[in-house]
Amino acid sequence: MPIKSKKLPHIIRSLRNRNYSLFFASLCISQVGLWMQRVAMGWLVYRLTDSTGALGVIDFIGAVPTVILIPLTGYLLPKFDPRSVLLVTQSLLMSSAALLGALTLTGYASYTWLLQIALVMGVINAFDSPIRQSIVVKLVDHKEDVSNAVALNSSVFNAARLIGPSIAGVVIGRVGEGVCFLLNAASYFATIFAVKAIKITGAPEKAAGGKRESLLERFRVLRRFPPFAYVLTLVSIAGVFGVPYLALMPAMARTVLGGTSRTMGLLLMAVGVGALAGSLLMAARKSPVGLDRWAIRCSLAFGVSVSIFALSRSVGMAMILGAPVGFFMVTALISCNTFLQTMVDDEHRSLMMSLYVAAVTGIAPVGSIIIGQLAEMIGTSGALCVSGMICVAASLYFSRKLDSCRTMILRNLKARGFPLKDGFRWEK
């Protein structure tokens, strides 16, 4: 049972909801296992191939299904009970992780096998990720807790990014990558247990009037409410040119700073600390009013911070400048995610989250390839500066676009029962 709301600090207020508190607890376990698997997969691929290119291919194979299957996932997911979908996807992901562990421990793991499993897991995640994003609204009893729940999800993700790789490093060194895969497989039991215990009332999402919309009609929501298209495009640009800065971290650590893998670990840790701080800040917000402006400002600051980070010439300076990169990246993404979830109707939420997940994670490998090629032409620092400036330019452009829709946004918030007077003045 969740803690009584009176005993909860404001920053974790969404845990007063029984369903969300169960989901949150399972997320804490499963995200650590997921990060252990990511580290182990990368280490295993490099051990088998001695190729950095192979690492990029694995990431690309695992992410592409999310983009390709957007029309299918956005149309099909609203037709089914989200709990049933999660039980299926989590069970399949658990089986895939167990298979990885078995192949690795028995010595049968090969790059071909890893590619095939990565593709299968990518297809499963194309259904799993959007439903996990969109179900948050159904897990909280108070709509004012939605933004807090989204931010807490992000804080778990970023905390696991710090904890999971550390555990994986110890496990890989002592017993090998296979045990990491098996531990991740075991972590899915927590999510499966939580999903079974969650109680969601109501039927699967339906369009207004009970009539099912066609696939094309579902996508027309982007035209009917232009801020959706603007925010998603902003996120997509960040996914292509901003988020792939992580792919250049090894080059930044080794080529620019003259360090080792330990240097890269320190840089990622600094980014992770900033990201965790950003998640907690967003969790403390009281209202979704003004999130469109938060998204623009944080996206702008993210682009600037990436460009400044590129100028680092010492490890200490890079760590100091890396924390704002993680901070503004996470605050921008949480702002966009919460804005979309708050403003969209129930019947379009799964589609919107499919588009969001694809924009953030699905096209990031494509961006990594683009930025990687750019780095070979003008250097790592130059590529990071250019990518940051592209994010700045996009933020300035969409700032004008969203400002032109300000009345439409406020009207939508008012219709959904969010108080504007005090909240709007506070956001300014």
C-alpha positions, 0 to 999 in steps of 0.5 A: 500500500502507498504511504499516506499522502500527508507523510509524503514530501511534495517531490514524491507525491505521486507515490500516494497512488497505489497503482503508481507506487507498485509500478515505481517500485518495479521500475527501480528494480527493472531499470537497474537490470536493464542498464546492466544488460546494456553494459554487458551487451556492449562489452560482449559485442566488443569482445567478440568482434573487436570493432566499434562499428559493430557496437553502432550496428547493434544499437541501430538494429535495436532502435530501428523497429521503434521508428518503422512500427510507429503506425502499427503501435500507435494504431493497435495499442489503444485497442488492448488493455495496457496491463495485458500488453505489458504482461506479454511484452515484459515476458518476451523481454525476460525470455530474450534476456534469459536466452542471451544469458544461456548463449553466453554462459554456454559459449554459443554466443556469436555476433550473428546471434546478438544481432538477431536477439537485438532485432527481436528485442527492438520489435518488442520494445516498439510496443513496450516503451509507448505503453509504459509511457502512456500507462502513467496517466492511468496509474495516478488518481489525481491529474495534478500528479501526472507531471510528478510521476513522469519526472519520478520515472525519469529519476529512476532511469537516471539513478539506474544509469549510475548504479547499473553500470557499476554493478555490471562492471563488477559482475562482468569482471568476476563471472562474465556477461552471461550473469548480467543477462540472467540478472536482468531477466530476473528483474522482469519478475518485479514488473510482471508482479506489479502489473498483475497487482495493478488495478485499472478501471475502464475499457481500452481507449476509444474515440469520442462517441465510441467510434474507432478512428482510422490510422490516418484520422489518428495522425490528424491530431497533429494538425488539429492541435499544432503544438503537438507537431511542434514539440515532437519535431523539437524532440526529434531534432534533439534526438538526431543532433543532441542526444547522440553526443553520448556516442562521442563520449569515448572520442571526447575522453580519449582523443580530446582529453587524452584519457582512458575508459576511466575518463569516459566513465567519469564524464558519463557519471557527471552527465548522470548526476546532472540528469538525476538533478534535473529529474528531481527538479521536474518532480518538484513542479506543481503544475503542467502550466508553462511546460511548453516554455520550459521545454523551449528554454531547457532545449535552448540551454541544452544546445548551449551546454553541449557546445560549451562542453565541446570546448573542454580541455581537461577532465575536471572542466569536462566533468563540470561542464558535463553536468549541465548537459545532462541536467538540461537534456532531461528537463527538456525531455521531461517537459516535452513528455509531460506536455504531450501526456497532459494535453492529448486525449486518451484515445490518442495517448498511445499514438503520441507516446509511440511518436515520442519514444521514436523521436527520443530513442528510435532515431538517435542511432541515425543521429549517432551515425551523422554526428560520427561522420561529422566528427571525422571531418571536423573533429569531435569538438567541432561536431559537438559544437555544430550539434549544439548550435543546431539544437539552439536554432531549433529551439529559437524557431519553435519558441516563436511557433509555440508562442503563436499557439499560447492561447490554444494551449492555455484554453486546452489546459483550462478545459482539462481542469488545470488552474491557470491564474496562480499557476500561470503567474508562477510559471512566468 
